[in-house]
Amino acid sequence: MKTNQLLKPMLVMALAAILAVMSITSGFAGKPAAAAGSGMIYYVDSAAGNNSSSGTDKNSPWKTLSHVSESASLFRPGDQILLKAGSVWNESFDVTFSGSDDNGITIGKYGGDIKPVINGGGGNYAVRIQNQQNVTVQDIEITNFNANDYDDYKTDYYRRSGVWVQAYHNGPMNNIRLVGLDIHDITGISVTGESWVEDTDGESVNKNFNAAIMVNAWEWDANVPADKHGYYKNFTVENCNIHDIKTIGINMDGYMNDPDTYHKNVVIRGNTINKTGSDGIIIGVANNPLIEHNSVYDVAIDSVDGKWIAGVWVWKTIGATIQYNEVARVHYQNSSNTDSNAFDVDIQAQGNHLFQYNYSHDNAGGFTMDMGQLQNGTTTYRYNISQNDAHHGFTGNTLNISDPTLFYNNVMYNDNGDGIVIKDNSKASFINNIFYTSKGNAPYPAGPKFYNNDFYGSAPPSQGVNNLTVDPKFADPGKSGDGMAIAAGYKLRADSPLIGAGKAIEGNGGKDFQGNPLYTGSPDIGAFEDPNSTISDTAAPAKPSGLAAADKSDTAITLSWDSLENNVPLDGDIYDASTGKKVASVMMSNTAELTGLTPDTSYAFYVVSKDMLGNASAASDPLTVKTTIPAVIVDNAEASLTGAWVPGTANASYQNDYVTIAKGSGSNTAAWTPELAKDGYYSVYYQLPNGSASRASNAPFTVNFDGGSKTYAVNERLPGGSWVLLGIHKFKAGTTGNVRLSDKANGEVAADAVKFLFNDEFGTDSITRVALTTDKLQLKIGETMGLSVKGMNGAGKALDLISEGMAVQFTSDNAAVSISGDGVITGVSQGTATIGASVTINGVAFTSNHVKVIVGPGFSVQEPSITDSSGLPLASFSSFGLVTASTFAVNSTDIQQNVTLIMAVYNRKGLVKTSMQNAVIKSYDNTELNISLVMPEDVSGCYLKVFVWDGKDEMHPLAARTIYPDSLN
């Protein structure tokens, strides 16, 4: 926030606060002390009051709120200021007094059930609590609009809040409670936080500058003393009814970067927020806030802007718990610039965040999202229910999660055909969830880990472990309306196959969505645990067998073993056999990588398996394995440089430094020469700083090894900071080998560090298969490229056989190409050649896979393949069945080509639904296109048409297939 936005009102208020403190100090001297908790009561009545009265008797009340503000010197800890029920004040109210930590001051009501009303009149606030503490404001109705022109917010920007709470330059403020307030008709700003507009005071603002309840911690001076940083401790908003507003419901922010000055013990509980102009609840710059038992409905339904909003979200928080909330109908105006999710973990969040026991339904942008910025933590979603949350936000995802995420025992329900779209996030794990898509679903992503989930109505992800596809048999799902009670429809019926089919999860919170204890017998899948379940299994699984070291390095060992039940891998706990201490755990897997080990050191391990219920096996036989000798790292400071290399620092570089040089002729070089302890095969890695557009995409790294050399073209424009493998090569002990980089490239070249990692027990005798690859699939006539033939061991390590000097034989079924003995292929004439390789290694003959190479001009498209949800050729049309069409397009021309794959379902009345994918294929490039479509509920009389179109001839597709039901029989 700009300084000039604050100084104008803040300097005035700071002076007022100083005068108030001075008057309080002088006032205390002349007022009798009251016992703690039994302070004075002051009464205020807008109709019958008189500011000349004592105010301490119901029959002698004060009249105005301004008089209360001016009487701060009278108030002491334990006092109450009570407003007459039914009174109406058309003035703003400044709270200019504080209680003590032991005895607060309460502002409430008296004389009836009707709340007194404070109308802010269209100013910046109706109630303001500025640098005050130990204050409760309760049971008051609050508005803030222009009574003469209610709709003025539609044409101008007015910064308006209901309650505005401010802390700045005066130390932490303690114990603010806002309870039972009825706040409505706050006609403030709803313009997105990503934009700025000029308000009626001439200042740059957006939605974040106002709210029904606005909490600010500001700081604009450069040298604020350490004990004067402003933030809140023990801040509660409870049982408030916020409705029919044009801005945010509850908004807490701050400007502190030091976690010690984040807001602490923030509780947002039991509030109803209905019909807003922007977000429902935003909590920022807080340490472990608790947001629970809130009902948030029709978010942004009254928005002027409608961009980038969500129901309940946090930012710059260190941990947060969001539980027992209902969020329904977060709206959107344009999917290209909206989030519209129920929940969100946003920018600069840290630590573990927990979402549990929430009910979300009918939200336009989906159930949840994050910004992918979470530091040092995991976000856990457990025992939540999402009903018909859509994916109309800008990402197109129902679950738009990028952070490390654990997602278990949730119900994701969709019966309206939208389906459930999950972002492809390899850092997400899904366990014991129900994904119910009765009208089909697009394919689930390949990146996340899926364990023991039920996918009803659509094909499960292929990488999932123990996928189920059964009807969960909910008690009464899919009902419309608001209220947490509706979520009870997602209990499992007594005959559900998911009762007792779940996987036990430690640290699960101890209860399900309804509060039933976990677990009753064997765990269930979904958000409800059947309290009457008698399914149980206490039998220990079999002892793991075959424990072995699948791979190892100087600091890591990969273990593998055999431990299955019903062909499903069990969990594994790995122990240090010398100490009995558990060192690692894996879920539903028979492999584990142990890192952080000491080089050239022997270790002994054993494994204990656990079944789905947590029953533990006997320990496996122990395995002793030794890490390899230490890796040798040569940094740029130790490299031999020729030419004017320019030093650089940081930017994700190794040891915080690197060097660069402009592209040149190849005369300027960097050479990394290691001193190696043993003869053998070494994995050669490079590390680079973060790349940029000016860097080379073909920086030539040449590895000089025992018996040969190989040059690798490295793209230095990519993000850096990690070790990247060049290849595995054989070296002699000593300093005979090296890696050399030259400036002969298409951009600036960076040189940082190179690592040489010894591969114990690796060599030509460990090769189990041979793989043939090409740089591309197309050649012009006269063009050449190199073939790669690699020998692979069981762990996937690869040795380049051509550069190692082995006699590789190549075959081709077409004279369109010629292949030299060292694997250089040349395009001779137009045609398609199928190429293979064979080699004999240590007396064992190996034959590679085959690859096709196209030579000469042309543009071709394969006939589309059409498959079902299992990846098999489509055999029948089924209600809400998933159908996938695929094709492969090859562009061997000198211009780029456009191609579109289209799949359409027709019935007797015409087009029913379509799906399509477009691609632009560069010259001498190729691409695969895949599209999926969920069939309609009624497939009678339907037929399917798939065709590939280049946009040039509407009447003649490049390839096409039409499938009628009869043709499938």
HELIX and SHEET records of a PDB file:
HELIX    1   1 THR A    3  ALA A   29  1                                  27    
HELIX    2   2 LEU A   65  GLU A   70  1                                   6    
HELIX    3   3 ALA A   72  LEU A   74  5                                   3    
HELIX    4   4 TYR A  150  LYS A  154  5                                   5    
HELIX    5   5 LYS A  207  PHE A  209  5                                   3    
HELIX    6   6 ALA A  226  LYS A  228  5                                   3    
HELIX    7   7 PRO A  259  THR A  261  5                                   3    
HELIX    8   8 SER A  335  ASN A  337  5                                   3    
HELIX    9   9 MET A  484  TYR A  490  5                                   7    
HELIX   10  10 ASN A  636  GLU A  638  5                                   3    
HELIX   11  11 TYR A  654  ASN A  656  5                                   3    
HELIX   12  12 THR A  764  SER A  766  5                                   3    
HELIX   13  13 PRO A  965  LEU A  968  5                                   4    
SHEET    1   A 8 ILE A  41  VAL A  44  0                                        
SHEET    2   A 8 GLN A  80  LYS A  84  1                                        
SHEET    3   A 8 ILE A 105  TYR A 110  1                                        
SHEET    4   A 8 VAL A 135  GLN A 138  1                                        
SHEET    5   A 8 MET A 173  VAL A 179  1                                        
SHEET    6   A 8 TYR A 232  GLU A 238  1                                        
SHEET    7   A 8 HIS A 263  ARG A 269  1                                        
SHEET    8   A 8 ALA A 286  ASN A 287  1                                        
SHEET    1   B14 ILE A  41  VAL A  44  0                                        
SHEET    2   B14 GLN A  80  LYS A  84  1                                        
SHEET    3   B14 ILE A 105  TYR A 110  1                                        
SHEET    4   B14 VAL A 135  GLN A 138  1                                        
SHEET    5   B14 MET A 173  VAL A 179  1                                        
SHEET    6   B14 TYR A 232  GLU A 238  1                                        
SHEET    7   B14 HIS A 263  ARG A 269  1                                        
SHEET    8   B14 LEU A 290  GLU A 292  1                                        
SHEET    9   B14 ILE A 318  GLN A 323  1                                        
SHEET   10   B14 GLN A 350  GLN A 356  1                                        
SHEET   11   B14 THR A 379  ARG A 382  1                                        
SHEET   12   B14 THR A 405  TYR A 408  1                                        
SHEET   13   B14 ALA A 428  ILE A 431  1                                        
SHEET   14   B14 LYS A 449  TYR A 451  1                                        
SHEET    1   C13 VAL A  88  TRP A  89  0                                        
SHEET    2   C13 VAL A 117  ASN A 119  1                                        
SHEET    3   C13 GLU A 141  ASN A 144  1                                        
SHEET    4   C13 ASP A 182  ILE A 186  1                                        
SHEET    5   C13 ASN A 241  HIS A 243  1                                        
SHEET    6   C13 THR A 272  ASN A 274  1                                        
SHEET    7   C13 SER A 295  VAL A 299  1                                        
SHEET    8   C13 GLU A 326  VAL A 330  1                                        
SHEET    9   C13 TYR A 359  HIS A 361  1                                        
SHEET   10   C13 ILE A 385  GLN A 387  1                                        
SHEET   11   C13 VAL A 411  ASN A 414  1                                        
SHEET   12   C13 ILE A 434  THR A 437  1                                        
SHEET   13   C13 ASP A 454  TYR A 456  1                                        
SHEET    1   D10 PHE A  93  VAL A  95  0                                        
SHEET    2   D10 VAL A 127  GLN A 130  1                                        
SHEET    3   D10 VAL A 163  TYR A 168  1                                        
SHEET    4   D10 ILE A 213  TRP A 218  1                                        
SHEET    5   D10 ILE A 250  MET A 252  1                                        
SHEET    6   D10 ILE A 281  GLY A 284  1                                        
SHEET    7   D10 ALA A 310  TRP A 315  1                                        
SHEET    8   D10 ASN A 341  VAL A 345  1                                        
SHEET    9   D10 GLY A 366  ASP A 370  1                                        
SHEET   10   D10 LEU A 399  ASN A 400  1                                        
SHEET    1   E 2 VAL A 197  GLU A 198  0                                        
SHEET    2   E 2 SER A 204  VAL A 205 -1                                        
SHEET    1   F 3 SER A 545  LYS A 552  0                                        
SHEET    2   F 3 ILE A 557  ASP A 562 -1                                        
SHEET    3   F 3 THR A 591  LEU A 594 -1                                        
SHEET    1   G 2 LEU A 564  GLU A 565  0                                        
SHEET    2   G 2 VAL A 568  PRO A 569 -1                                        
SHEET    1   H 4 LYS A 581  VAL A 586  0                                        
SHEET    2   H 4 ASP A 571  ASP A 576 -1                                        
SHEET    3   H 4 SER A 602  LYS A 610 -1                                        
SHEET    4   H 4 LEU A 623  LYS A 626 -1                                        
SHEET    1   I 4 VAL A 632  VAL A 634  0                                        
SHEET    2   I 4 ALA A 753  PHE A 758 -1                                        
SHEET    3   I 4 GLY A 680  GLN A 687 -1                                        
SHEET    4   I 4 VAL A 724  PHE A 731 -1                                        
SHEET    1   J 5 SER A 640  THR A 642  0                                        
SHEET    2   J 5 THR A 669  TRP A 672 -1                                        
SHEET    3   J 5 ASN A 738  SER A 742 -1                                        
SHEET    4   J 5 ALA A 699  PHE A 705 -1                                        
SHEET    5   J 5 GLY A 708  VAL A 714 -1                                        
SHEET    1   K 3 VAL A 646  THR A 649  0                                        
SHEET    2   K 3 ASP A 657  ILE A 661 -1                                        
SHEET    3   K 3 VAL A 749  ALA A 751 -1                                        
SHEET    1   L 3 ARG A 769  THR A 774  0                                        
SHEET    2   L 3 THR A 784  MET A 792 -1                                        
SHEET    3   L 3 ALA A 798  ASP A 800 -1                                        
SHEET    1   M 4 ARG A 769  THR A 774  0                                        
SHEET    2   M 4 THR A 784  MET A 792 -1                                        
SHEET    3   M 4 VAL A 824  GLY A 827 -1                                        
SHEET    4   M 4 VAL A 817  ILE A 819 -1                                        
SHEET    1   N 4 GLN A 778  LEU A 779  0                                        
SHEET    2   N 4 VAL A 851  VAL A 855  1                                        
SHEET    3   N 4 GLY A 831  ILE A 841 -1                                        
SHEET    4   N 4 GLN A 809  SER A 812 -1                                        
SHEET    1   O 4 GLN A 778  LEU A 779  0                                        
SHEET    2   O 4 VAL A 851  VAL A 855  1                                        
SHEET    3   O 4 GLY A 831  ILE A 841 -1                                        
SHEET    4   O 4 VAL A 844  THR A 847 -1                                        
SHEET    1   P 3 GLY A 858  VAL A 861  0                                        
SHEET    2   P 3 LEU A 882  SER A 892 -1                                        
SHEET    3   P 3 SER A 865  THR A 867 -1                                        
SHEET    1   Q 3 GLY A 858  VAL A 861  0                                        
SHEET    2   Q 3 LEU A 882  SER A 892 -1                                        
SHEET    3   Q 3 ASP A 925  VAL A 934 -1                                        
SHEET    1   R 4 GLY A 910  ILE A 921  0                                        
SHEET    2   R 4 GLN A 897  ASN A 907 -1                                        
SHEET    3   R 4 TYR A 943  TRP A 949 -1                                        
SHEET    4   R 4 ALA A 959  ILE A 963 -1                                        
END                                                                             
